[in-house]
Amino acid sequence: MKSLFPSFHRKLEETDMRFERYLKNKIEWNNRLIAITGARGTGKTTMILQHIKELYGENPEDVLYVSLDNIYFSINNLYSLAEDFYAHGGKELYLDEVHKYPAWAQEIKNIYDDFPKLKVVFTGSSMLQIFKSNADLSRRVRHFQLFGMSFREFLICEGLLQKSQTPFALAEILENHVSIAQKLLKKLTPLPAFQNYLKYGYYPYYQEDMNGYGERVLQTFNTIMESDLPNVESIDFYSINRIKKLFYILSEMVPFTPNISQLSQMVDVTRQSLTNYLQVLEKAHTVLLLKQKATGIRQMVKPEKIYLQNTNYNYALSAENPEIGNLRETFFFNQLQQNHDVTYNSETDFCIDEKYFFEIGGKNKSSRQIKNLNNAYLALDGLTTGFRNEIPLWLFGFLY
């Protein structure tokens, strides 16, 4: 166990505290068992190290962080580590990338039950089925999910906005968007920054290598498919290759209204396998599936539209500039799905929380399509300030 502390303390020393993700101050850190899931590259590791460093400094002795892909676990098990740590006065154990450890659910459940004064925080892939695990963690764990950066966070990370700028609720934007935009315009020029965000602002690691960012986005996808996916799902190499093929086919067609039979032929799999693969891609935060509002067995019907999960994927996969209408819709869907229910509606682009209706477009888009709908709005690109039910698209990047 002692061999793990030098690496942990070195990581704390190197942890940058200048920018923090939105979720850090939303997590109820006092809970005794906390799960943080999210897509690879969204900043889970940095966030928990920032939390530890902020509370305990760079050399805590009763707190330990360790990644479960550490070579230490090739000859040691997690439960024994917790037992040793607890016996030496350990109080908080932070476990990163638990999906890399085969028996993580059962051993964490045993640790929780056997060491009542030990707090455990663990992170893992967005694909983890925490609430369906054999160890039944659902009654014990407090779960939080981390998404990629919002446009608001990107502006803070770029130094264009103060850290004190809090998000706005959707209802607040719909009702007061003119005054909100006017106040923000005194602090920044949003439209050029918005275009940059669409290209490279979703993953916090963009600042490490701007020139190689698109390539790294695709490397992240490959790592999810080739490393994270086999550790979470019982899936073979053949299926992984088919899922990757499906993703690249979709990237050339989005926003795509799927013909399941045609798509299954293109990927060379059965209809059922294709449906399963789409669900895997959705869990992995690589696509967004726009579905009709449904309950029970109807939830399994095919999606009405398929988008890439964020606009950075569009740019990384496009040899030329991606189609602008697709970028706009992808951005809106991506930013809204973090806190809201986004569903298909035959009359408009999106329905939000079964209450609000949205058409997405450029600043000259007509309101003709929504004139007979209540609670209907235009989210328009290219606007700095709106008017009545016409709202600047960039403002929807301030929801989290």
C-alpha positions in Angstrom: 0.0 0.0 0.0 2.8 2.5 0.9 4.1 2.3 -2.6 0.9 4.0 -3.9 1.3 7.2 -2.0 4.3 8.8 -3.8 2.5 8.6 -7.2 -0.7 9.9 -5.6 1.1 12.9 -4.0 2.9 13.6 -7.2 -0.4 13.8 -9.0 -1.8 16.2 -6.4 1.2 18.4 -6.8 0.7 18.5 -10.6 -3.0 19.1 -10.4 -4.0 22.5 -11.9 -6.6 24.3 -9.8 -7.3 27.2 -12.2 -10.3 25.7 -13.9 -12.9 23.4 -12.3 -15.7 21.4 -14.0 -19.3 22.3 -13.2 -20.0 19.1 -11.3 -17.3 19.5 -8.7 -19.4 21.8 -6.5 -22.6 19.8 -7.1 -21.4 16.5 -5.8 -22.5 15.8 -2.2 -19.0 14.8 -1.1 -20.2 13.9 2.5 -21.9 10.7 1.2 -20.0 7.6 2.2 -20.2 6.0 -1.2 -20.1 8.1 -4.4 -20.0 7.1 -8.0 -18.9 9.5 -10.7 -19.4 8.3 -14.3 -18.8 10.0 -17.6 -17.3 9.7 -21.0 -13.5 9.3 -21.3 -11.8 12.7 -21.5 -14.4 14.8 -19.7 -12.2 15.4 -16.7 -13.3 13.0 -13.9 -9.7 12.3 -12.7 -8.7 16.0 -12.5 -12.0 16.8 -10.7 -11.5 14.4 -7.9 -7.8 15.3 -7.5 -8.8 19.0 -7.3 -11.3 18.1 -4.6 -8.7 16.3 -2.6 -6.1 19.0 -3.0 -8.5 21.7 -2.1 -9.5 20.0 1.2 -6.3 18.2 2.2 -3.3 19.8 0.4 -0.6 17.9 -1.5 0.5 15.3 1.1 -2.5 13.8 3.0 -1.9 10.6 4.9 -5.4 9.4 5.6 -6.6 10.0 2.0 -5.6 7.8 -0.9 -6.2 8.0 -4.7 -5.4 5.1 -7.0 -6.3 4.1 -10.5 -7.5 0.6 -10.8 -5.5 0.0 -14.0 -2.3 0.4 -11.8 0.1 -2.5 -12.0 -0.3 -2.9 -8.2 -3.6 -4.7 -8.9 -2.0 -7.4 -11.0 -0.9 -9.1 -7.7 -3.1 -7.3 -5.2 -6.9 -7.1 -4.8 -8.9 -4.0 -4.1 -10.5 -5.3 -0.9 -7.1 -6.1 0.7 -5.9 -2.5 -0.2 -9.0 -1.0 1.6 -8.5 -3.3 4.6 -4.8 -2.3 4.9 -5.6 1.4 4.4 -8.4 1.3 6.9 -6.2 -0.5 9.5 -3.7 2.4 9.2 -6.2 5.1 9.8 -7.4 5.7 6.3 -10.5 7.7 6.0 -11.2 8.4 2.3 -10.4 6.1 -0.6 -10.7 7.4 -4.2 -10.8 4.8 -6.9 -10.4 5.8 -10.5 -11.4 3.8 -13.6 -13.1 1.0 -11.7 -14.3 -0.5 -15.0 -10.7 -1.7 -15.5 -11.0 -4.0 -12.4 -13.2 -7.2 -13.0 -14.8 -7.6 -9.6 -15.2 -3.9 -8.8 -18.9 -3.9 -7.9 -18.7 -6.8 -5.4 -15.5 -5.7 -3.7 -16.7 -2.1 -3.4 -20.0 -3.4 -1.9 -18.0 -5.5 0.6 -15.7 -2.5 1.5 -18.8 -0.3 2.1 -20.3 -3.0 4.4 -17.2 -4.0 6.3 -15.5 -0.6 6.9 -18.3 1.7 8.1 -16.0 4.7 8.8 -14.3 4.6 5.3 -15.6 6.9 2.6 -15.3 5.6 -1.0 -15.5 7.6 -4.2 -15.1 5.8 -7.5 -15.1 6.9 -11.1 -15.8 4.8 -14.2 -17.0 4.7 -17.8 -20.3 6.2 -18.7 -21.2 2.7 -19.9 -21.1 1.2 -16.3 -24.3 -0.4 -15.3 -24.0 0.7 -11.6 -27.6 0.2 -10.8 -27.8 -3.2 -12.5 -24.7 -4.8 -11.0 -24.8 -8.1 -9.2 -23.5 -6.5 -6.0 -26.6 -4.3 -5.8 -24.9 -1.0 -5.2 -28.1 0.9 -6.0 -29.2 1.1 -2.3 -25.8 2.3 -1.2 -24.3 4.6 -3.8 -24.9 8.3 -4.7 -24.4 8.6 -8.4 -23.3 11.7 -10.4 -22.6 11.9 -14.1 -20.1 14.2 -15.7 -20.7 15.5 -19.3 -18.3 17.4 -21.5 -17.8 21.1 -21.2 -20.7 23.5 -21.8 -20.1 26.7 -23.8 -20.2 28.6 -20.5 -17.4 26.4 -19.1 -15.4 26.9 -22.3 -15.6 30.7 -22.0 -14.4 30.4 -18.4 -11.6 28.1 -19.4 -10.5 30.5 -22.2 -10.5 33.4 -19.7 -13.3 35.2 -21.5 -15.7 34.9 -18.6 -15.3 35.0 -14.8 -15.5 31.8 -12.7 -18.4 33.5 -10.8 -20.6 33.3 -13.9 -23.3 30.7 -12.9 -25.5 28.8 -15.3 -29.1 29.8 -16.1 -32.2 27.6 -15.8 -34.0 26.9 -19.1 -37.1 28.7 -17.9 -35.0 31.7 -17.0 -33.5 31.9 -20.5 -36.9 31.5 -22.2 -38.4 34.3 -20.1 -35.4 36.7 -19.8 -33.1 35.9 -22.7 -32.9 39.5 -23.9 -31.7 40.9 -20.6 -29.4 37.9 -20.0 -27.8 38.3 -23.4 -27.4 42.1 -22.9 -25.6 41.6 -19.6 -23.3 38.9 -21.0 -22.5 41.1 -24.1 -20.9 43.7 -21.8 -18.4 41.0 -20.8 -17.7 39.1 -24.0 -18.1 38.8 -27.8 -19.8 35.4 -28.0 -20.1 34.5 -31.7 -16.4 34.0 -32.6 -15.9 32.0 -29.3 -19.0 30.0 -30.1 -17.6 28.9 -33.5 -14.4 27.9 -31.7 -16.3 25.9 -29.1 -18.1 23.9 -31.9 -14.7 22.9 -33.3 -12.7 22.1 -30.1 -14.4 23.1 -26.8 -16.1 20.0 -25.5 -13.2 18.1 -24.0 -11.0 19.9 -21.4 -7.9 18.4 -22.9 -8.1 20.7 -26.0 -5.6 23.1 -24.5 -2.9 20.5 -24.3 -2.5 20.3 -28.1 -4.7 22.4 -30.3 -3.2 21.2 -33.6 -3.6 17.6 -32.7 -7.0 17.9 -31.0 -9.1 16.3 -33.8 -6.8 13.3 -33.9 -7.0 13.0 -30.1 -10.8 13.1 -30.2 -10.7 10.1 -32.6 -8.1 8.3 -30.4 -10.4 8.8 -27.5 -13.2 7.1 -29.4 -10.9 4.2 -30.3 -9.9 3.8 -26.7 -13.5 3.7 -25.6 -14.2 1.0 -28.1 -11.1 -1.1 -27.7 -10.4 -0.7 -24.0 -13.4 0.6 -22.0 -16.1 -1.3 -23.9 -14.7 -4.8 -23.5 -14.2 -4.1 -19.7 -17.9 -3.2 -19.3 -19.8 -5.2 -21.8 -19.5 -8.9 -22.7 -18.5 -8.2 -26.3 -16.1 -9.8 -28.8 -13.6 -8.3 -31.2 -15.9 -8.9 -34.2 -18.7 -6.8 -32.6 -16.3 -4.0 -31.6 -15.2 -3.7 -35.2 -18.8 -3.6 -36.4 -19.7 -0.9 -33.8 -16.8 1.2 -35.0 -17.9 0.7 -38.6 -21.4 1.8 -37.6 -20.1 4.9 -36.0 -18.1 6.0 -39.1 -21.1 5.3 -41.4 -23.3 7.4 -39.1 -20.7 10.2 -39.1 -21.1 10.7 -42.8 -24.9 10.7 -42.7 -25.9 12.7 -39.6 -28.5 13.9 -38.8 -29.7 10.6 -39.9 -33.3 9.3 -40.0 -32.5 5.6 -39.6 -33.8 2.9 -41.9 -32.8 0.0 -39.6 -33.0 -2.7 -42.3 -30.8 -0.7 -44.7 -28.3 0.3 -42.0 -28.0 -3.3 -40.7 -27.1 -4.4 -44.2 -24.5 -1.7 -44.5 -22.9 -2.8 -41.2 -23.5 -6.5 -42.1 -25.3 -7.4 -38.8 -28.8 -8.4 -37.8 -31.5 -5.8 -37.0 -31.3 -6.7 -33.3 -27.5 -6.5 -33.2 -27.7 -3.0 -34.9 -30.2 -1.8 -32.2 -27.9 -3.1 -29.5 -24.9 -1.4 -31.1 -26.7 1.9 -31.2 -27.5 1.6 -27.5 -23.8 0.9 -26.9 -22.8 4.0 -28.8 -25.3 6.1 -26.9 -24.1 4.7 -23.5 -20.5 5.5 -24.5 -21.5 9.2 -25.2 -20.5 9.0 -28.9 -24.0 9.4 -30.4 -27.3 11.1 -29.5 -30.5 9.2 -30.3 -33.5 11.3 -30.7 -36.6 9.2 -29.8 -40.3 9.7 -29.4 -41.5 10.0 -25.9 -42.5 6.5 -24.8 -42.8 4.3 -21.8 -42.4 0.6 -21.2 -41.7 -1.6 -24.2 -42.1 1.3 -26.6 -38.8 2.7 -25.4 -37.0 0.1 -27.4 -38.3 1.4 -30.8 -35.8 2.8 -33.2 -34.7 6.4 -32.8 -36.3 9.0 -35.1 -32.9 10.7 -35.7 -29.3 10.0 -34.9 -26.6 12.7 -34.2 -23.0 12.5 -33.2 -22.7 13.2 -29.5 -21.0 16.6 -29.8 -19.9 18.9 -32.5 -16.2 18.2 -31.9 -16.8 14.7 -33.3 -18.3 16.3 -36.4 -15.2 18.4 -37.1 -12.8 15.6 -36.2 -14.5 13.2 -38.7 -15.1 15.7 -41.5 -12.5 16.2 -44.2 -14.3 19.5 -45.0 -16.4 21.8 -42.9 -19.4 19.9 -41.4 -22.9 20.9 -42.5 -24.0 24.0 -40.5 -27.6 22.9 -39.8 -26.3 19.6 -38.4 -23.8 21.5 -36.1 -26.6 23.7 -34.8 -29.0 20.9 -34.0 -26.2 18.8 -32.5 -25.1 21.6 -30.2 -28.7 22.3 -29.0 -29.4 18.6 -28.3 -26.1 18.1 -26.6 -26.4 21.1 -24.2 -30.1 20.4 -23.4 -29.8 16.6 -22.7 -27.7 17.2 -19.6 -30.6 18.4 -17.5 -33.7 17.9 -19.7 -35.7 15.3 -21.6 -35.2 15.9 -25.3 -37.6 14.0 -27.6 -38.7 13.9 -31.2 -41.7 15.9 -32.4 -43.1 15.7 -35.9 -43.8 19.5 -36.1 -40.5 20.9 -34.8 -36.9 19.9 -34.4 -37.1 19.1 -30.7 -39.5 18.8 -27.8 -38.1 19.6 -24.4 -39.6 18.1 -21.2 -42.9 17.5 -23.1 -43.6 21.2 -22.8 -41.4 23.4 -25.0 -41.0 23.2 -28.8 -37.9 24.4 -30.6 -36.9 25.0 -34.2 -33.1 25.5 -34.8 -31.7 27.6 -37.6 -29.8 30.6 -38.8 -30.7 34.2 -37.8 -33.0 34.7 -40.8 -35.1 31.6 -40.1 -38.9 32.2 -40.3 -41.2 31.5 -37.4 -43.9 30.2 -39.8 -43.4 26.6 -38.7 -44.2 27.2 -35.0 -46.8 30.0 -35.3 -49.6 27.8 -34.2 -47.8 26.1 -31.3 -47.8 27.2 -27.7 -44.5 27.4 -25.8 -42.6 27.3 -29.2 -39.3 29.1 -29.8 -36.6 29.6 -32.4 -33.0 29.0 -31.3 -31.0 31.0 -33.9 -27.4 30.9 -34.8 -25.7 34.2 -35.7 -27.8 36.3 -33.2 -26.2 38.2 -30.4 -29.5 39.2 -28.8 -33.0 37.9 -29.5 -36.6 39.2 -29.6 -39.7 37.6 -28.2 -39.5 33.9 -29.0 -36.3 34.2 -31.0 -33.4 33.3 -28.8 -29.6 33.2 -29.6 -28.5 29.7 -30.0 -25.3 30.3 -28.0 -27.3 31.1 -24.9 -28.3 27.5 -24.6 -24.7 26.8 -23.8 -25.2 28.4 -20.4 -27.5 25.7 -19.0 -24.8 24.0 -17.0 
